Amino acid sequence: MAALSTAALTLADWAKRLDPDGKVPSIVELLSQTNEILADMLWREGNLPTGHRTTVRTGLPTVAWRLINNGVTPSKSTTTPIDEQVGMLEAWCEVDKDLALLNGNVGAFRMSEARAFIEAMNQEMASTLFYGNSGANPEEFTGLSPRYSSTTAGNGSNVILAGGVGADNTSAWLVSWDAETVCGIFPKGSQAGLLHEDYGQVTVETTAGIGGQRMRALQERWQWKAGIALKDHRHVARIANIDISGIDTTELIDLMEQAEETIVNDLGSRVWYMNRRVRRALRKRFRDDVQSGGGLTYENVAGKRVLMFGTTPVRIVDSLVNTESLVA
């Protein structure tokens, strides 16, 4: 038995979800986002119950030219293990059974609420993929931004600065997805993707009124165990400090060309990610570029018209914010 959450749907919430004829309407999802990275990511099962351990080569053996009757000193390469952590994103929904029964269509009523939970899970996952930081928030996994946060770090050559200096900055990302470069991970022995469990009718303890009161509720749980395994930092590039207020004069195409040249030994599927404001500026460049015979095109991919930069698709990620801290 559990206590009913104070975030449970109320009768007023229920009334707002009925059409004048008493049916559950199709809700206009004004809070929904487009985060196409969730559809692109490659996933693999981790080799640890809490994530994935990779081994990275950190040094090559010493080789030498030798003369006859002269030897060579033995040497070896060096490696180091890296443990990648996964996070556990979770949400619960509890609805008074009699409240759900009021209009006679329990399934439609619960589905209208489930859509909101799925959207919230997707938005939080997309945001964490870029901004998660297990150092500051141990319950999260570490996303891409903390890993590519300095031009002087070991992967600094893959961080390109766009020149922004104010407080309205964002980033564009080039990611080459592959199981041997960068990919999503889920714990060993667990399920990939979003897990949904419907517990049906359960007895819960209400938090309103007198403590210890009971009621029957319809209870559901959503859970997503996920993280990122970055095996080779050379397969991700970040264009940081893109000044939103001055984006129309930012040389996006030049910066994107620089970023593409940082991706070495390309094994995977390369994709560009940026928010709507940056992509709109890119499309403006696209109009000028077409007139001069440049490399921006639209292609039909799986029946969908996709903006391409050369041979690389350009996706929208609404979770990329315009208030990023400056990268140096």
C-alpha positions, 0 to 999 in steps of 0.5 A, spaced: 500 500 500 502 506 498 500 514 499 497 517 493 501 523 491 499 530 491 500 531 484 494 526 482 489 528 478 483 532 481 476 532 479 477 539 476 483 536 472 478 531 469 473 536 468 477 540 463 479 533 459 472 532 457 468 535 451 461 538 451 459 531 449 462 528 455 468 524 451 475 525 452 478 530 447 484 530 443 489 534 447 493 540 444 500 538 446 502 545 447 508 543 451 511 538 446 518 538 443 521 535 437 528 532 439 530 527 434 536 525 437 532 520 441 530 517 434 537 517 431 541 514 437 544 507 437 543 503 443 547 497 446 547 493 452 552 495 457 557 490 460 555 492 468 549 492 472 550 499 473 553 501 466 558 499 461 566 499 462 570 500 456 578 500 455 581 506 452 588 505 449 592 511 452 599 509 449 603 506 444 609 502 444 616 504 442 618 502 436 625 503 433 630 502 427 636 497 429 642 495 426 645 488 425 648 486 432 644 491 435 638 490 439 631 494 441 628 495 448 622 491 449 616 496 450 608 495 450 602 499 449 598 502 455 590 502 456 585 504 462 578 502 463 573 507 463 566 506 467 560 509 464 554 510 469 547 510 467 541 513 470 534 511 472 529 516 470 522 514 473 515 517 474 509 514 477 501 516 475 495 515 480 488 516 478 482 515 483 479 509 480 472 512 481 474 519 477 477 515 471 470 511 471 466 518 471 465 518 463 465 511 462 471 511 458 477 509 462 482 507 457 481 514 453 482 518 459 488 514 462 491 514 455 490 522 455 495 522 461 500 517 459 501 521 453 504 527 457 508 522 461 511 520 455 513 527 453 516 529 459 520 523 459 522 524 452 524 531 454 528 530 460 532 524 457 534 529 451 536 534 456 540 530 460 543 527 453 546 534 453 547 537 459 546 531 464 552 532 470 553 526 474 558 530 478 553 535 480 547 530 480 549 523 482 542 521 480 544 523 472 548 520 467 553 525 464 551 528 458 555 531 452 556 538 454 560 536 460 565 532 456 566 537 451 567 543 455 574 546 454 578 548 448 584 546 452 582 539 455 584 532 451 578 533 446 579 540 446 580 540 438 573 537 437 570 544 441 570 549 436 568 556 438 563 561 435 565 567 438 559 569 442 560 572 449 554 574 452 549 570 456 544 568 450 549 562 447 547 555 444 551 549 441 550 545 435 553 538 435 556 533 430 555 526 432 557 520 429 553 514 432 556 507 432 557 502 438 565 503 437 565 510 438 559 513 441 552 510 443 547 510 448 547 504 453 542 501 458 544 496 464 546 489 463 540 484 463 535 490 463 530 492 458 532 498 452 528 504 452 522 506 456 519 501 460 511 502 462 508 498 467 500 498 469 499 495 476 491 496 475 487 497 481 491 498 487 489 501 494 493 507 496 493 512 502 491 519 501 495 525 503 489 529 503 484 529 509 485 525 515 492 521 515 491 514 514 485 514 509 485 509 504 482 509 496 482 505 490 487 508 484 489 506 478 497 506 478 502 506 472 509 507 472 514 509 467 522 508 467 528 509 463 535 506 464 540 510 460 546 513 459 552 514 454 558 510 452 563 515 449 569 510 447 572 515 442 571 522 443 574 524 436 567 522 433 563 528 436 564 535 435 561 541 438 560 548 436 560 552 442 558 559 444 553 560 438 551 567 439 543 567 438 542 575 438 548 575 433 546 569 429 544 572 422 552 574 422 555 567 424 559 563 419 555 557 421 557 553 414 564 555 415 564 553 423 560 546 421 566 545 415 571 545 421 567 541 425 566 535 420 574 535 419 575 534 426 571 527 425 577 522 424 576 515 421 568 515 421 565 509 422 558 511 424 552 515 422 554 522 422 548 527 424 548 534 426 543 537 432 541 544 433 535 547 436 530 551 431 533 558 432 540 555 429 537 551 424 533 557 421 539 561 421 542 555 417 536 555 412 537 562 411 544 561 409 541 555 405 537 560 400 544 564 399 548 557 398 543 554 393 544 560 388 551 560 389 551 552 388 553 550 395 553 544 398 546 545 402 541 540 400 534 537 401 533 530 400 528 524 401 530 520 407 525 514 408 519 518 405 521 525 409 524 531 406 531 532 410 535 538 410 542 535 409 549 539 410 553 535 404 551 528 406 549 529 413 542 530 416 541 536 420 536 534 426 532 539 430 533 538 438 528 543 442 532 541 448 538 545 446 537 551 450 539 558 448 542 560 455 548 555 455 555 558 459 560 560 455 566 555 453 573 557 453 
